Amino acid sequence: MLIDGVHYRSIWPAEDGGSVLIIDQRKLPFDVEVETIRTYREMVVAIRDMHLRGAPLIGAAAAYGVYLACLELANDEPAQFDAAVDRAMAELREARPTAVNLHWAIERQRMALSCCSSPDEKARAARRTADAIAEEDMEICARLGTHGTRIVSALSEEAGGRTLNVLTHCNAGWLATVDYGTVTAVIYEAAAQGIPLHVWVDETRPRNQGALTAWELTQNNVPNTVICDNAGGHLMQNGMVDLAIVGTDRTARNGDVANKIGTYLKAVAAYDNRVPFYVALPSPSFDAEMPAGVGSIPIEERDPGEVLSVRGMRAGREETVALYPEGTEAANYAFDVTPAHYVTGYITEHGVFTASELAEGLMAGQSS
């Protein structure tokens, strides 16, 4: 999508083929900086410390991390190479626990490497696979936009063409994917078709990923307003939200949805106020091996310091400011799980499904 009118992806291989470039999301929305990732361990840090984030992007980053590992280890003997790459994959896998895309991408790389013999051949295969995952992610997101826009169009007709108010949570934008985004793919496509939209952007404490959503929507000329996380229920109760759409880091077979902490509360409020609540679900985020998500999807617990402090701009300089006295205890659960019965439908690249249709619909789409 666009930054100051220039098209960017969120991750791409450097021209020399020996490194990978990412937009360092820690610097946004105040500064746009491109970070060069030269080793797989640097990619582990980038994933773990949220230089990049978003389940689809984490998957692509892990795939490129395997490629970087193959480059680093290419001079090893084949047996040593294989053992070292396996260790690198394990480190990448453990960087963040909730997003199933990370595990999916690493297993896809493992399968690709198993078909090769020499380290050089495996490095080439790892690059092809990482590139393919990135390209497929963009195609998936574009198709999410196509299917989701049909929902928005129907709601617009029902509303007589007035501006629709869409609420989202966290950042499920192009910054969370390779391009287009999952939720924002729907928003961008609907806007491109001339459907008048306004987006309520949850700030999404504690890391304020809503700032990323507001920044990219503004960059791409979509009207939006930032709200504190607790305002969503009030807006729904007073008829100020027509549609809620969120992303997902992992969706279980029964349709339970793991997404950024606070999503569950938005789903409950939407259900109580009869606001349609949709999940933008690319198929790599669907965990067919997990029967149900509540109590089963691993919930990442991050550094309490993210709750106890906030980063912002003061007098032209970025600063981290303490919000609580030293010694204050805090808990920082990064995700929650929304039970499937609160979800109106799942927007996938193969169509829009209810929870009861989801597994069969995705499998049929992937086999077609």
C-alpha positions, 0 to 999 in steps of 0.5 A: 500500500502507500506511504506518502504516495509511494507503494511499499510492501512490509517485507521484501528481499534486498537486491543483493539476495543476502538480506531481507528488508522490513519496515520497522513498525516500532518506529511508526507512526512517527518515523518510517525506517527500513531495517535490514535483517542479515541473519536468522537470529536477527529475524528471530529478534524482529519477530519476538520484539515486534519490529514486525507483527501480524500473523501473515507477516510473521509467517512470511518473515519466518520463511525468509528467516529460514532462507537466511539460515540456509545462506549463513550455514551454506558452507557447512557439511550436509549433515551439520547443515541440516542439524543447524537449520533444524535448530534455526527453525526451532528458534524461529518457531519459538519467537512467538507462540500464538500465530499459527502462520509462523508454524505453518510457514516453517513446516512448509520450508521444512518440506521444501528443503526435504526435497533437496540434497546440497546446502546450495540447493536447499538455500535456493529452495528456501528463497523460492518458498519464502518468495512464494509465501509472500506472493500468495499472501498478497493474493489471499488478501486481495481475495479477502477484499473482494469477498468482504466488499460484497458484505459492505456493499449489501450493508450500504444498500440497506443503509441507503448509501449513507456513510457506513461506520466500521469498527476494527481492533488492533492492526489487521492492515497491510502492515500486518501482512505483506500487502493489502491487509486482511481487514483493510483489504476489505476497507480499501476495496470497498472505498475503491468501489466508491462505498462511503466508509468511516472507520472507528479505530481501537487504540488497542492497548498496551502496544497501541497498534491502532496507531498503525491502523489510523496511520495507514488508513490516513495514508490511503485516504480512508476517513478514520477516528481513533477511540479508546478501547473501552468506547466500542460498546458505547458506540454500538449501543448508540447505533454508531457502528454498522459493522465490526471486522477483526483479524485473527492470529489463529482460528480453530476448526470450530471457528473460535478466534484468537486475536489481539486482547480485547477482541472478545469484549468487542464480539460480546458487545456486537452480539448484544447490540446486533452488530454484524461481527466478521473475522477476516481469515486467510486460510494459513491462519486456520488451524484445522488440527485444533478442534476448539480454541477456548482453553487450547490456543496458547496465549502469549504473555509479554513483558509487563513493561508494555502495560506499565509504560507508553511510547510517544512523541514529546518536543519532537523526540520519541520517549517512553514514559512510565504510567505507574510507580516503580514496583507496580505489578502488571499482567500482559496477555497479548491475545484472547479467544472469541467463541465461534457463536459470537462470530457472524461470519468468516471472510476467507479467500474462498468465500464467506462462511459461518462457523458450521461451514468454515472447515468444509468451505476452506478445505473445498476451496484449497482442493479446487 
